[in-house]
Amino acid sequence: MTRKTGYVWHERYAWHDTGTHAGLVPAGGYVQPYRNFESPDSKARFAGLVEVSGLIDQLTRVRAQEVSDEDLLRVHTPAHLDRIRSQSDAGGGDAGDGFSPFGRGGFELGKLAAGGTLAAARAVLDGTADNAYALVRPPGHHAEPDQGRGYCLFANVPIAIEALRAERRVRRVAIFDYDVHHGNGAQKIYWNDPDVLTISVHQDRLFPVDSGLAEERGGDAGAGTNINVPLPAGSGDGAYWSVVDRVAGPAIRAFAPDLIIVSSGFDPSALDPLGRMSVTSNGFRGIAERLLAIADDACDGKIVFSHEGGYSAVHVPFCGIAVLEVLSGITTGVEDPFNVSIGSSPTRALTEWQTDIIDRSAEFARALGLIVGEP
């Protein structure tokens, strides 16, 4: 079945400047200048493959616009905005953790990334698109109210959610985050909020190392609306599909949101330099297929993907095309050439030790009423 899929990309996203770090480490001394892991490469090449494949002609283009300061302040503190703005105007700086550099104009690019996610969500809620993918940069899922973190300046998804809530377009929203790193930003922002369900599946204690444990379930009125599934390193397609089938699907259906937003990070890829997972492009295809089915059941198909991490410049485009093919129902004929080496890897299969943590997360959710019925 073909669907009308909204698509956000702006050339300015590729102009976000993260400097000459050697991966994570600033250049200088014995460290030769190179490029940051969070460079334009993977996102711009993803956008390039969307165009070269011809898929761009069958998607609904959605225009990104900067969010306002008012939109940012629903999520972030005034001090955080002032700090990013002043550094941006002065030629660049760091978002807050010492590992999130940005150049001149980063403040405006951060607003444009959040605005791209918001525009995609509005298109779905307006009926302009059935679903949407916002290919935005810089990412957002690590940004907290008072600081940026992990390459993220502003919390793109929460900023979009709070703008939509202010417009009275949605009340209840589910966030599903499959980036290899924990979605600490949304967890912190919505810790006490019963109307936003946050689910993060990530590599156990990878980043941030002190967050993302299964025992972290929300507080006060939001108790039970935060679910973490910290998978062991090496987990592949089968583990991720099982998380969606056994944890995310039942929880989101029971939660009955008005909208699902997916924090779409392709760093669980088997070729990513910042993760140690084993997901293939077909694995991401299977995740997207399952999430679309959940959205059809839970909220009339209203689902938006907002791009997060993914640092393999050569593999991200093929993972992204697989997801866009699912969202649109259109087959491009693009084949992932890396399947010749990773497509039959034994790490793709679900293992007993992965099942143990998935069972544990499911039991936590069941005890709190987010999953009903027998396991």
PEWONOR-V684536 format. One record per residue. N is the residue number from 1. RES is the residue in three letters. SS is DSSP state (2 for helix, 1 for strand, 0 for the rest). OMEGA is omega in whole degrees, -180 to 180 (* if undefined). Layout:
# PEWONOR-V684536
N RES SS OMEGA
N RES SS OMEGA
This chain:
# PEWONOR-V684536
1 MET 0 177
2 THR 0 178
3 ARG 0 178
4 LYS 0 -174
5 THR 1 174
6 GLY 1 -176
7 TYR 1 179
8 VAL 1 168
9 TRP 0 177
10 HIS 0 -179
11 GLU 2 -180
12 ARG 2 177
13 TYR 2 179
14 ALA 2 -178
15 TRP 2 175
16 HIS 0 -169
17 ASP 0 179
18 THR 0 169
19 GLY 0 -174
20 THR 0 176
21 HIS 0 171
22 ALA 1 -175
23 GLY 1 179
24 LEU 0 -167
25 VAL 1 177
26 PRO 0 178
27 ALA 0 179
28 GLY 1 -178
29 GLY 0 179
30 TYR 0 -179
31 VAL 1 -179
32 GLN 0 175
33 PRO 0 178
34 TYR 0 174
35 ARG 0 178
36 ASN 1 172
37 PHE 0 179
38 GLU 0 180
39 SER 0 179
40 PRO 0 -164
41 ASP 2 -172
42 SER 2 -178
43 LYS 2 -180
44 ALA 2 178
45 ARG 2 173
46 PHE 2 179
47 ALA 2 178
48 GLY 2 180
49 LEU 2 175
50 VAL 2 -179
51 GLU 2 -175
52 VAL 2 179
53 SER 0 -176
54 GLY 0 -179
55 LEU 2 -179
56 ILE 2 -177
57 ASP 2 -178
58 GLN 2 176
59 LEU 0 177
60 THR 1 -178
61 ARG 1 179
62 VAL 0 -175
63 ARG 0 176
64 ALA 0 173
65 GLN 0 180
66 GLU 0 169
67 VAL 0 179
68 SER 0 173
69 ASP 2 179
70 GLU 2 178
71 ASP 2 180
72 LEU 2 -174
73 LEU 2 172
74 ARG 0 -176
75 VAL 0 -173
76 HIS 0 179
77 THR 0 175
78 PRO 2 -180
79 ALA 2 179
80 HIS 2 178
81 LEU 2 -178
82 ASP 2 -178
83 ARG 2 180
84 ILE 2 -178
85 ARG 2 -177
86 SER 2 177
87 GLN 2 179
88 SER 2 -179
89 ASP 2 -177
90 ALA 0 178
91 GLY 0 177
92 GLY 1 -179
93 GLY 1 -179
94 ASP 1 -174
95 ALA 0 176
96 GLY 0 -175
97 ASP 0 -179
98 GLY 0 -179
99 PHE 0 -176
100 SER 0 -175
101 PRO 1 173
102 PHE 1 -176
103 GLY 1 178
104 ARG 0 -179
105 GLY 0 -179
106 GLY 2 179
107 PHE 2 -179
108 GLU 2 177
109 LEU 2 175
110 GLY 2 177
111 LYS 2 179
112 LEU 2 177
113 ALA 2 176
114 ALA 2 180
115 GLY 2 176
116 GLY 2 177
117 THR 2 179
118 LEU 2 180
119 ALA 2 178
120 ALA 2 -180
121 ALA 2 178
122 ARG 2 180
123 ALA 2 179
124 VAL 2 -179
125 LEU 2 178
126 ASP 2 -175
127 GLY 0 175
128 THR 0 178
129 ALA 0 176
130 ASP 0 177
131 ASN 1 -176
132 ALA 1 173
133 TYR 1 177
134 ALA 1 179
135 LEU 0 -171
136 VAL 0 178
137 ARG 0 5
138 PRO 0 178
139 PRO 0 -174
140 GLY 0 -165
141 HIS 0 175
142 HIS 0 -176
143 ALA 0 -180
144 GLU 1 -177
145 PRO 0 -173
146 ASP 0 178
147 GLN 1 168
148 GLY 0 -176
149 ARG 1 172
150 GLY 0 -180
151 TYR 0 -174
152 CYS 1 177
153 LEU 0 -178
154 PHE 0 -177
155 ALA 0 -171
156 ASN 2 -176
157 VAL 2 177
158 PRO 2 178
159 ILE 2 177
160 ALA 2 -180
161 ILE 2 -177
162 GLU 2 174
163 ALA 2 179
164 LEU 2 176
165 ARG 2 179
166 ALA 2 177
167 GLU 0 -179
168 ARG 0 177
169 ARG 0 178
170 VAL 0 172
171 ARG 0 -178
172 ARG 0 -178
173 VAL 1 173
174 ALA 1 176
175 ILE 1 173
176 PHE 1 -172
177 ASP 1 178
178 TYR 0 171
179 ASP 0 -176
180 VAL 0 179
181 HIS 0 -177
182 HIS 0 176
183 GLY 0 -174
184 ASN 2 -178
185 GLY 2 179
186 ALA 2 179
187 GLN 2 -178
188 LYS 2 -177
189 ILE 2 -174
190 TYR 0 -176
191 TRP 0 -177
192 ASN 0 -174
193 ASP 0 -178
194 PRO 0 -175
195 ASP 0 173
196 VAL 1 177
197 LEU 1 179
198 THR 1 179
199 ILE 1 179
200 SER 1 171
201 VAL 1 -169
202 HIS 1 175
203 GLN 1 -174
204 ASP 0 174
205 ARG 0 177
206 LEU 0 176
207 PHE 0 -18
208 PRO 0 -172
209 VAL 0 -175
210 ASP 0 -180
211 SER 0 177
212 GLY 0 179
213 LEU 0 -178
214 ALA 0 -178
215 GLU 0 -179
216 GLU 0 -169
217 ARG 0 -177
218 GLY 0 -177
219 GLY 0 177
220 ASP 2 -178
221 ALA 2 -180
222 GLY 2 -180
223 ALA 0 179
224 GLY 0 -179
225 THR 0 174
226 ASN 1 -179
227 ILE 1 174
228 ASN 1 174
229 VAL 1 -178
230 PRO 1 -176
231 LEU 1 177
232 PRO 0 176
233 ALA 0 180
234 GLY 0 -179
235 SER 0 -176
236 GLY 1 -173
237 ASP 2 -175
238 GLY 2 180
239 ALA 2 -179
240 TYR 2 178
241 TRP 2 180
242 SER 2 178
243 VAL 2 -180
244 VAL 2 -177
245 ASP 2 -168
246 ARG 2 -177
247 VAL 2 -174
248 ALA 2 -177
249 GLY 2 180
250 PRO 2 -178
251 ALA 2 -179
252 ILE 2 179
253 ARG 2 179
254 ALA 2 -178
255 PHE 2 178
256 ALA 0 -179
257 PRO 0 172
258 ASP 0 -175
259 LEU 1 172
260 ILE 1 172
261 ILE 1 -178
262 VAL 1 171
263 SER 1 -167
264 SER 1 177
265 GLY 0 -179
266 PHE 0 177
267 ASP 0 164
268 PRO 0 177
269 SER 1 180
270 ALA 0 -177
271 LEU 0 -175
272 ASP 0 -180
273 PRO 0 -176
274 LEU 0 177
275 GLY 0 179
276 ARG 0 176
277 MET 0 -171
278 SER 1 -179
279 VAL 1 178
280 THR 0 176
281 SER 2 176
282 ASN 2 175
283 GLY 2 176
284 PHE 2 176
285 ARG 2 -180
286 GLY 2 176
287 ILE 2 -178
288 ALA 2 178
289 GLU 2 -180
290 ARG 2 -179
291 LEU 2 177
292 LEU 2 178
293 ALA 2 177
294 ILE 2 179
295 ALA 2 178
296 ASP 2 -179
297 ASP 2 -167
298 ALA 2 -171
299 CYS 2 176
300 ASP 0 174
301 GLY 0 -176
302 LYS 0 -177
303 ILE 1 -179
304 VAL 1 175
305 PHE 1 177
306 SER 1 -172
307 HIS 1 178
308 GLU 0 -177
309 GLY 0 -177
310 GLY 0 -166
311 TYR 0 172
312 SER 0 -177
313 ALA 0 -178
314 VAL 0 -174
315 HIS 0 -178
316 VAL 2 -179
317 PRO 2 -178
318 PHE 2 174
319 CYS 2 -179
320 GLY 2 178
321 ILE 2 179
322 ALA 2 179
323 VAL 2 -180
324 LEU 2 176
325 GLU 2 178
326 VAL 2 -178
327 LEU 2 -175
328 SER 2 -174
329 GLY 0 -177
330 ILE 0 177
331 THR 0 -176
332 THR 0 -173
333 GLY 0 177
334 VAL 0 177
335 GLU 0 -180
336 ASP 0 -178
337 PRO 0 -178
338 PHE 0 176
339 ASN 2 178
340 VAL 2 179
341 SER 2 -175
342 ILE 2 -175
343 GLY 0 180
344 SER 0 -178
345 SER 0 177
346 PRO 2 179
347 THR 2 179
348 ARG 2 -173
349 ALA 0 175
350 LEU 0 -179
351 THR 0 -179
352 GLU 2 -177
353 TRP 2 173
354 GLN 2 179
355 THR 2 -179
356 ASP 2 -178
357 ILE 2 176
358 ILE 2 177
359 ASP 2 -178
360 ARG 2 179
361 SER 2 178
362 ALA 2 180
363 GLU 2 176
364 PHE 2 -179
365 ALA 2 180
366 ARG 2 -180
367 ALA 2 -179
368 LEU 0 175
369 GLY 0 180
370 LEU 0 174
371 ILE 0 -178
372 VAL 0 178
373 GLY 0 -177
374 GLU 0 178
375 PRO 0 *
